Amino acid sequence: MKVSVKTGDTVLVNSGKDSGKKGKVLAVIKEEKRARVIVEGVNIVTKAKKARSAQDKSEFVKKEAAIDVSNVNVVCPSCGLAVRIAHKVNGDNKIRVCSKCGAGLDAKYVKDAKAKKTEKPVKEEKSADKTAKAEKPAKTEQKSKAKSVVTDEKATKVAVAKKPQTSRSAQRGV
């Protein structure tokens, strides 16, 4: 069975009691007809551990149990979304890519992409540009306050416009 999820990927659980949780894949278990993954901090079960000798203590141990691979989606490291995995041929290699942004998901290709990003030269800003940019956030704060006042007014208008629903007989005047 082919599995697109690999050990070390960050995944989002999309069904079950732990839906909505993110975690790192600790292991991928490939079986004949299905595949399962063990995700860090997800599907915690309690097992009883029996003492094997007089020095050991019996105790309850909490650990992660496997969940089906169809219940998880890989989280793209560049865009941060839980996505389905697409495949792309890069020379002689077939790599996993994000279906939303097209970024590579395989570790060696992600490192190469990060290295390329850091190699770009950073342009030096003039001192006049720095002061102009420092003033802009203050203007955006004023705009956001004005927008919040407008949305508050709309919310009150909507609340006033809604009337309680009455029965059909009351509407007819019976």
C-alpha positions in Angstrom: 0.0 0.0 0.0 1.3 3.5 -0.9 1.2 6.1 1.8 1.8 9.8 1.2 2.4 10.6 4.9 5.9 10.1 6.2 7.5 10.0 9.6 8.3 13.5 10.8 5.5 15.2 9.0 3.2 17.6 10.9 -0.4 16.5 10.4 -3.9 17.7 11.3 -6.4 15.1 12.5 -9.7 15.6 10.6 -12.0 13.0 12.3 -12.5 11.1 15.5 -12.3 12.1 19.1 -9.1 14.1 18.5 -10.2 16.0 15.4 -8.6 19.4 15.1 -5.4 18.5 16.9 -2.0 18.9 15.2 1.0 16.7 15.9 4.1 15.1 14.5 4.0 11.7 12.9 6.1 9.3 15.1 5.6 6.2 13.0 3.9 4.9 9.9 2.6 1.3 10.0 1.9 -0.2 6.6 -0.3 -3.3 6.6 -1.6 -5.3 3.7 -5.0 -3.5 3.2 -4.6 -0.4 5.3 -2.0 2.0 6.7 -2.0 3.6 10.2 0.0 6.4 11.7 1.0 7.2 15.3 0.7 10.9 15.9 2.3 12.7 18.9 -0.3 13.6 21.5 -3.2 12.1 19.6 -5.4 9.0 20.5 -3.9 8.6 24.0 -4.8 5.3 25.5 -4.2 4.0 29.0 -2.6 0.5 29.4 -1.9 -1.5 32.5 1.7 -2.5 32.9 2.2 -5.5 35.2 5.2 -5.8 37.4 7.6 -8.5 36.0 9.8 -8.8 39.1 9.7 -7.8 42.8 11.6 -4.6 42.1 9.2 -3.4 39.4 5.9 -1.6 40.1 2.6 -2.2 38.4 1.3 1.0 36.8 -0.9 2.6 34.3 0.9 3.9 31.2 -0.5 6.5 28.8 0.8 6.3 25.2 -0.3 7.1 21.7 -2.2 4.5 19.7 -2.4 4.3 15.9 -5.1 5.9 13.8 -5.9 5.3 10.2 -4.0 7.4 7.7 -7.2 8.5 6.0 -8.0 10.5 9.2 -5.1 12.9 8.8 -4.0 15.6 6.4 -0.4 16.9 6.1 0.1 20.5 7.2 2.2 22.4 4.6 5.2 24.1 6.3 5.1 27.1 4.0 1.4 28.0 3.8 0.3 26.4 7.1 -2.8 24.7 5.7 -3.8 21.1 6.0 -3.7 19.9 2.4 -3.9 16.8 0.3 -0.6 15.8 -1.2 0.2 16.2 -4.8 3.2 14.6 -6.6 5.6 16.3 -9.0 8.5 14.9 -11.0 11.6 16.9 -10.4 14.3 15.6 -12.7 14.7 11.9 -11.8 12.9 12.3 -8.5 9.2 12.2 -7.7 8.6 14.6 -4.8 5.6 15.5 -2.6 4.2 19.0 -3.0 1.5 21.1 -1.4 -1.7 21.1 -3.6 -2.5 24.7 -2.6 0.8 26.6 -2.9 3.1 24.1 -4.7 5.8 24.1 -2.1 7.9 20.9 -1.7 7.1 18.8 1.4 10.1 16.4 1.4 12.7 17.5 3.9 15.7 17.7 1.5 13.8 19.9 -0.9 12.3 22.1 1.8 15.8 22.8 3.1 17.0 23.7 -0.4 14.1 26.1 -0.8 14.8 27.8 2.6 18.5 28.1 1.7 17.5 29.9 -1.6 15.3 32.3 0.3 18.1 33.3 2.7 20.5 33.8 -0.2 18.5 36.8 -1.6 20.3 40.1 -0.9 18.5 42.4 1.4 18.3 46.0 0.2 19.2 48.7 2.6 16.6 51.2 3.4 17.2 55.0 3.5 16.6 56.7 6.8 13.7 58.8 5.3 12.0 55.5 4.3 12.3 54.1 7.8 10.6 57.2 9.3 7.8 57.0 6.7 7.2 53.3 7.5 7.2 54.0 11.2 4.2 56.4 10.7 2.1 54.0 8.6 1.2 51.6 11.5 -0.4 54.5 13.4 -2.6 55.3 10.4 -3.7 51.6 10.0 -4.6 51.5 13.7 -6.9 54.5 13.2 -8.5 52.8 10.1 -9.1 49.6 12.1 -10.8 51.5 14.9 -13.0 53.2 12.4 -13.9 49.9 10.8 -14.7 48.4 14.2 -17.1 51.3 14.9 -18.8 50.7 11.6 -19.2 47.0 12.2 -20.6 47.7 15.7 -23.2 50.0 14.2 -24.1 47.3 11.6 -24.4 44.7 14.3 -26.9 46.8 16.3 -28.9 47.5 13.2 -29.1 43.8 12.4 -30.1 43.0 16.0 -32.9 45.6 15.8 -34.1 44.5 12.4 -34.7 40.9 13.5 -38.2 40.4 14.9 -39.2 37.4 16.9 -41.1 34.9 14.8 -44.7 34.2 15.6 -47.0 31.4 14.7 -49.0 31.3 11.5 -52.3 31.9 13.3 -50.9 35.0 15.0 -49.7 36.4 11.6 -53.2 35.9 10.1 -54.8 37.7 13.0 -56.8 34.8 14.3 
